[in-house]
Amino acid sequence: MAEPLIPLKAKLFMGVICGSDEMLVQAEEVFKKKFGDIDFQTKKIHFSHTDYYSDLGKNLFKVFYSFKKLIRREDIAKIKLFTNLMENKISGKKGRKINIDPGYLTLSNVFLATCKDYFHRVYLGMGVYLENEYKYVARNFQPWDWTYPDYRQHEYLHFFYQIRKIYQDQIKG
């Protein structure tokens, strides 16, 4: 019988989709207060892969952030619920104008938290599910059949390679 093993802490990241620099700045300020220092972020990446986010506005972009402070993996459900509240607060009464997707990276996987159930997602509790976007094999992030099309882009993969390097240094300590 195997004994339970608490895994290493993971590298928290956020993907933010919006069309407003002002909302992005608001999100960054909340991130810093709640999650601490940002240790890596991307430039704006044009986002037009789906009409699902058309309610957010036009000329959408995505920015990824990672945080210096590592998280316990089980905390991702509470983080997802917090980011849902953030979306509402930042959007105000105008309806949803920003999308914030938290996730975490380990040496072997990248996971996203979601509140939508589907066959390949694992239920964590509190209405939150976890989806594996990539496995890391032979020094490469490999997508699954269900990995979102935008997550196959070079800019996204570059972000994950960069934060994996940072994370690897952090856990070596």
Protein Blocks (a to p, Z undefined) as FASTA:
>chain_A
ZZdddddddddddddddfbfklmmmmmmmmmmmnopafbdcdddddffbfklmmnoghia
cdddddfbacdfklmmmmmmmmmmmmmmmnmmnopabdcddddddfkbccdddfbdcfkb
ccfbghiacddfbdceehiacddfklcfklmpmklmmmmmmmmmmmmmmmnZZ
